Amino acid sequence: MYDLVNDFHIAVPTAFHENEDLNTEASLQHVMHLYEQGVKSVLVCGSTGEQHSLSLPEKLQLLESIDEASFLPDDLEILFGVASIRQKEALQLAVKVNASPKITGVLLGFPPYILPSQKEARLYVEAIAKVIDKPIILYNNPRRTGFNLELDTFAELIKLPNIIGIKEAGDSGRIPKLISAADKKIYVYAGGEIDLDKKVALGATRLSSMAGNLYPTEVEAYFTDLLHGRLDEEKKAGIEETIHSIFAQNPIIYLKNEITKQTQIDMGIARSPLGNQ
């Protein structure tokens, strides 16, 4: 039985040095800082828009740093993002992720830019899922990749036993159709906090959070209240104002700067052209 325990995880930024080299030490320091604030699940190497800037050796270096980090607690659920413009490299990463004792599950994204057909995308997922004996969340983000997973394709892929749900960062209006298309109970992850109340009303039951990097307790409480329909309007307005302040600019640059200010963990810069002045 494939499953993930937590309905809320934080998609953590990847730290870089000033020369844009990977900084695994600061990346994992931030993960530990979140854990110390009560966070039980994080997503590494995915969902913050930085994954495709990482080469395969860098992704493997990040994975190795997690495996070697004895300070990471056993009860921390760590998800790892797997995706590549080349299926061969995605498979190489997937094999290593599957062998990792620290990685609990996978967020499986589609290749950007190349616009695979639905059949090509289905075969890509099936090949990767075949080498991963861990729970997998599909990641549909057409605005960033140019590819949109169609309902018929999703209905085929969700039959795979280790695919437990989807992070839908495209049209949230189709969440009920995704749920209906599945032949089993699935998790639908809201991709980010913007319009989270509407996404929950449509059937999203889990959250992949970016704002939680700065406000983990507040965002999780907000999401839990939405799930249980008990949020008062004043509290809702306050947290939504905070969320919109993050996404009013480039969120990854804002998050890195604020994490560094608040925690003294140097998350560094975004890789150019992001952050160009």
C-alpha positions as CSV (number, residue, x, y, z in Angstrom):
1,M,0.0,0.0,0.0
2,Y,1.5,3.3,-1.1
3,D,0.7,6.4,0.9
4,L,2.0,9.6,2.4
5,V,1.1,10.5,6.0
6,N,1.0,14.3,5.9
7,D,-1.6,16.4,4.0
8,F,0.7,19.5,4.1
9,H,4.2,19.8,2.8
10,I,6.5,22.7,2.2
11,A,8.3,23.1,-1.1
12,V,11.7,24.3,0.0
13,P,14.0,26.5,-2.1
14,T,17.4,25.3,-3.1
15,A,20.2,27.4,-1.7
16,F,23.0,28.6,-4.0
17,H,26.3,30.3,-3.4
18,E,27.0,33.7,-4.9
19,N,28.7,32.1,-7.9
20,E,25.4,30.1,-8.4
21,D,27.0,26.8,-7.2
22,L,24.7,24.5,-5.3
23,N,24.8,25.0,-1.5
24,T,23.5,21.7,0.1
25,E,24.5,22.7,3.6
26,A,22.2,25.8,3.7
27,S,19.4,23.9,1.9
28,L,19.3,21.3,4.6
29,Q,19.8,23.8,7.4
30,H,16.5,25.4,6.2
31,V,14.8,22.0,6.2
32,M,15.9,21.5,9.8
33,H,14.7,25.0,10.8
34,L,11.3,24.1,9.4
35,Y,11.2,20.8,11.3
36,E,12.1,22.6,14.5
37,Q,9.0,24.7,14.0
38,G,6.8,21.6,13.7
39,V,6.9,20.9,10.0
40,K,6.7,17.2,9.3
41,S,7.0,17.0,5.5
42,V,9.1,18.9,2.9
43,L,9.6,18.7,-0.8
44,V,13.2,19.0,-2.0
45,C,14.3,19.6,-5.6
46,G,11.0,20.6,-6.9
47,S,8.1,23.0,-7.1
48,T,10.0,26.3,-6.6
49,G,10.9,26.7,-10.3
50,E,14.5,25.9,-9.7
51,Q,14.5,22.2,-10.4
52,H,15.2,22.5,-14.1
53,S,18.2,24.8,-13.5
54,L,19.8,21.9,-11.7
55,S,22.0,19.5,-13.7
56,L,21.7,15.8,-13.1
57,P,25.0,15.7,-11.2
58,E,23.6,18.5,-9.0
59,K,20.4,16.7,-8.3
60,L,22.3,13.6,-7.4
61,Q,24.6,15.7,-5.1
62,L,21.5,17.1,-3.4
63,L,20.1,13.6,-2.9
64,E,23.4,12.3,-1.6
65,S,23.6,15.2,0.9
66,I,20.2,14.2,2.3
67,D,21.3,10.6,2.6
68,E,24.4,11.5,4.4
69,A,22.7,14.0,6.8
70,S,22.5,12.0,10.0
71,F,20.9,15.0,11.7
72,L,17.7,14.7,9.6
73,P,15.0,13.1,11.9
74,D,13.5,9.8,11.1
75,D,9.9,11.2,11.3
76,L,10.5,13.9,8.7
77,E,8.7,13.0,5.5
78,I,11.0,14.0,2.6
79,L,9.6,14.1,-0.9
80,F,12.0,14.5,-3.9
81,G,11.2,16.1,-7.2
82,V,12.0,14.0,-10.3
83,A,11.7,15.5,-13.8
84,S,13.9,16.2,-16.7
85,I,13.7,17.4,-20.3
86,R,15.4,14.0,-21.1
87,Q,13.7,10.8,-19.9
88,K,17.0,9.0,-19.7
89,E,18.2,11.5,-17.0
90,A,14.9,11.4,-15.2
91,L,15.2,7.6,-15.0
92,Q,18.8,7.8,-13.7
93,L,17.6,10.1,-10.9
94,A,14.6,8.0,-10.2
95,V,16.7,4.9,-9.6
96,K,18.9,6.8,-7.1
97,V,15.8,8.3,-5.4
98,N,14.3,4.9,-5.1
99,A,17.4,3.6,-3.4
100,S,17.5,6.4,-0.9
101,P,16.6,5.4,2.7
102,K,15.7,9.1,3.5
103,I,13.2,9.8,0.7
104,T,9.6,8.9,1.4
105,G,8.0,9.8,-1.9
106,V,8.3,11.5,-5.3
107,L,6.8,14.5,-7.0
108,L,7.0,13.5,-10.7
109,G,7.0,16.4,-13.1
110,F,6.7,16.5,-16.9
111,P,9.5,17.7,-19.3
112,P,9.4,21.4,-20.0
113,Y,9.5,23.1,-23.4
114,I,9.5,20.0,-25.7
115,L,5.7,19.6,-25.6
116,P,5.4,15.8,-25.5
117,S,2.2,14.2,-26.8
118,Q,-0.2,12.7,-24.3
119,K,1.1,9.2,-25.3
120,E,4.7,10.2,-25.0
121,A,4.0,11.8,-21.5
122,R,2.1,8.6,-20.4
123,L,5.0,6.4,-21.5
124,Y,7.5,8.7,-19.7
125,V,5.5,8.4,-16.5
126,E,5.1,4.7,-16.8
127,A,8.8,4.2,-17.4
128,I,9.8,6.2,-14.3
129,A,7.1,4.8,-12.1
130,K,8.3,1.3,-12.9
131,V,11.6,1.9,-11.1
132,I,10.2,3.7,-8.1
133,D,8.8,1.6,-5.2
134,K,7.6,4.7,-3.3
135,P,4.4,6.8,-3.5
136,I,4.3,9.2,-6.5
137,I,2.5,12.5,-6.9
138,L,2.1,13.6,-10.5
139,Y,2.8,17.3,-11.0
140,N,0.8,19.1,-13.7
141,N,2.0,22.7,-14.3
142,P,1.1,23.7,-17.8
143,R,2.0,27.4,-17.3
144,R,5.6,26.5,-16.6
145,T,6.1,23.4,-18.8
146,G,3.8,24.1,-21.7
147,F,2.3,20.6,-21.3
148,N,-1.1,19.9,-19.8
149,L,-2.0,16.4,-18.6
150,E,-5.4,15.5,-20.1
151,L,-8.1,13.8,-18.1
152,D,-8.0,10.6,-20.2
153,T,-4.2,10.3,-19.8
154,F,-4.5,10.9,-16.0
155,A,-7.2,8.2,-15.8
156,E,-4.8,5.7,-17.2
157,L,-1.8,6.8,-15.1
158,I,-3.7,6.8,-11.8
159,K,-4.3,3.1,-12.3
160,L,-0.6,2.6,-11.5
161,P,-0.5,1.4,-7.8
162,N,2.3,3.8,-6.7
163,I,0.7,6.9,-8.1
164,I,-1.4,8.3,-5.3
165,G,-2.5,11.7,-6.6
166,I,-1.7,14.8,-8.5
167,K,-0.5,18.3,-7.7
168,E,-2.6,20.5,-10.0
169,A,-1.1,23.8,-10.7
170,G,-3.1,24.4,-13.9
171,D,-6.9,24.8,-14.1
172,S,-8.2,24.2,-10.5
173,G,-11.7,24.1,-12.0
174,R,-11.0,20.6,-13.2
175,I,-10.3,19.2,-9.7
176,P,-13.7,17.5,-9.5
177,K,-13.1,15.8,-12.9
178,L,-9.7,14.5,-11.8
179,I,-11.3,13.0,-8.7
180,S,-14.0,11.4,-10.9
181,A,-11.5,10.1,-13.4
182,A,-9.7,8.1,-10.8
183,D,-10.5,4.5,-10.1
184,K,-9.4,4.8,-6.5
185,K,-9.2,7.3,-3.7
186,I,-6.6,9.9,-4.7
187,Y,-5.0,13.0,-3.1
188,V,-5.3,16.3,-5.0
189,Y,-2.6,18.7,-3.9
190,A,-3.3,22.4,-4.4
191,G,-0.3,24.0,-6.1
192,G,0.3,27.0,-4.0
193,E,-1.8,29.2,-1.7
194,I,-3.3,31.6,-4.2
195,D,-7.1,31.0,-4.2
196,L,-6.6,28.2,-1.8
197,D,-10.2,28.5,-0.4
198,K,-11.6,27.9,-3.9
199,K,-9.3,25.0,-4.5
200,V,-10.3,23.3,-1.3
201,A,-14.0,23.9,-2.1
202,L,-13.4,22.2,-5.5
203,G,-12.0,19.1,-3.7
204,A,-8.3,19.7,-3.1
205,T,-7.4,17.8,0.1
206,R,-3.7,18.5,0.4
207,L,-1.3,21.4,0.0
208,S,2.1,21.9,-1.5
209,S,3.1,25.1,0.2
210,M,5.6,27.8,-0.7
211,A,4.4,30.5,1.8
212,G,5.0,27.9,4.5
213,N,8.8,28.5,4.1
214,L,8.2,31.7,6.1
215,Y,5.0,31.1,7.9
216,P,4.7,27.3,8.4
217,T,2.4,27.3,11.5
218,E,0.1,30.0,10.1
219,V,-0.3,28.5,6.7
220,E,-0.9,25.0,8.0
221,A,-3.5,26.3,10.4
222,Y,-5.2,28.2,7.6
223,F,-5.3,25.1,5.4
224,T,-6.6,22.9,8.2
225,D,-9.3,25.5,9.0
226,L,-10.3,25.5,5.3
227,L,-10.5,21.8,5.2
228,H,-12.8,21.8,8.2
229,G,-14.8,24.8,7.1
230,R,-14.2,26.7,10.3
231,L,-12.2,29.8,9.2
232,D,-13.4,33.2,10.4
233,E,-13.3,36.0,7.8
234,E,-10.9,38.3,9.8
235,K,-8.4,35.5,10.1
236,K,-8.8,34.5,6.5
237,A,-8.2,38.1,5.3
238,G,-5.0,38.4,7.4
239,I,-3.3,35.2,6.1
240,E,-4.4,35.9,2.5
241,E,-2.8,39.4,2.7
242,T,0.4,37.7,3.8
243,I,0.2,35.2,1.0
244,H,-0.4,37.8,-1.6
245,S,2.6,39.8,-0.4
246,I,4.8,36.8,-1.2
247,F,3.4,36.2,-4.7
248,A,3.2,39.9,-5.6
249,Q,6.8,39.7,-6.8
250,N,9.1,36.9,-7.8
251,P,8.3,34.5,-5.0
252,I,11.6,32.5,-5.0
253,I,13.7,35.6,-4.7
254,Y,11.5,37.0,-2.0
255,L,11.5,33.7,-0.1
256,K,15.3,33.4,-0.2
257,N,15.8,37.0,0.9
258,E,13.4,36.7,3.8
259,I,14.6,33.3,5.0
260,T,18.1,34.7,5.1
261,K,17.0,37.7,7.1
262,Q,14.8,35.8,9.5
263,T,17.0,32.8,10.2
264,Q,20.5,33.8,9.3
265,I,20.6,30.8,7.0
266,D,22.2,32.1,3.8
267,M,19.9,30.8,1.0
268,G,21.9,32.8,-1.5
269,I,20.6,34.0,-4.8
270,A,18.4,32.8,-7.6
271,R,20.3,31.7,-10.7
272,S,20.3,34.4,-13.4
273,P,18.5,35.6,-15.3
274,L,16.2,35.6,-12.2
275,G,17.4,38.4,-10.0
276,N,19.0,40.4,-12.8
277,Q,19.1,44.1,-11.8
